[in-house]
Amino acid sequence: MGDGSSLEAPSRGKARVGSASWLDALLVLCAVVSGGMTLLVAGFVARESTRVLWVVGLSRWFTDPSWHPASGLFNALPMVVGTLLTSMLALVLAVPAGVLSAAWARWVAPAWARGPYRALVALLAGIPSVVYGLWGLTVLVPAIARVQAPGSSLLAGALVLALMVVPTIALFAESALASVPAPLLQGAAALGLGPWATLRGVALPAARPGLVAAVTLGAGRAVGETMALLMVAGNVVELPGSVFDPVRTLAANIALEMAYATADHRSALFATGSGLLVIVALLVLVADRAQRARA
């Protein structure tokens, strides 16, 4: 018995080492493939952008009279502003709602409601954007038009985006709050802190890296959203004077014009796609810096 067990132990150890090696190799392969695909996509978009960028330069993208690439006019500034404004306004609405929703589901909701509520949030996160756009077009836009015409506007786009982003932020925020060490919460309770003070002073600082990731994912979805904004934002290439003015975003512009774009026009659309990639890369960089500063 003793000899048999002593022989089996090294073999089991070797099996575990072997399986760990295979797992490490698989993880490295997945990382290389995903990173390589990202670089290939970015490289392709950048290559297709060079034709017009070399001819036009950078300054005309912000100084030309308007956006009519077929006529040699390339002012994309209104679309950049429209993209940033709709995304930022959506995040201003969605981040507090998503974090508070996660805190409610984690600590306040009765036990019988937590499962159905999480399932509902997950369902909302998986609904196609065209469904949100259809709701916004038939319900939200007419409601805004009763306040101030035309209804299809920056405000409508931001509200629909906020509704789309809240479930994503809520799901990841709840995961971040669930990772808060129990001793921290127990210490807050021992000090007599109430739920709000515990959330603000203990849970949120401890969960900050996860919360930053949640906000980054929500921002990335907001910046790249196409179909819903195509349906509710108005698609006018002008700088908005108020939240009731129509706007066009970079992603919506690509979807509208790519089907018939040729030559410099097509290259200009790829250049605006490169702009989207730069915005998302900046978001990731800011989130990484924020997490490093906290650490």
Secondary structure, DSSP 8 states (H G I E B T S, - for coil): -HHHHHHHHHHHHHHHHHHHHHHHHHHHHHHHHHHHHHHHHHHHHHHHHHHHHHHH-STHHHHSSSEEGGGTEE--HHHHHHHHHHHHHHHHHHHHHHHHHHHIIIIIS-HHHHHHHHHHHHHHHHS-HHHHHHHIIIIIHHHHHHHSTT--SHHHHHHHHHHHHHHHHHHHHHHHHHTS-HHHHHHHHHTT--HHHHIIIIIHHHTHHHHHHHHHHHHHHHHH--HHHHHHSB---S--SSTTS-B--HHHHHHHHTTT--HHHHHHHHHHHHHHHHHHHHHHHHHHHHHHHH-
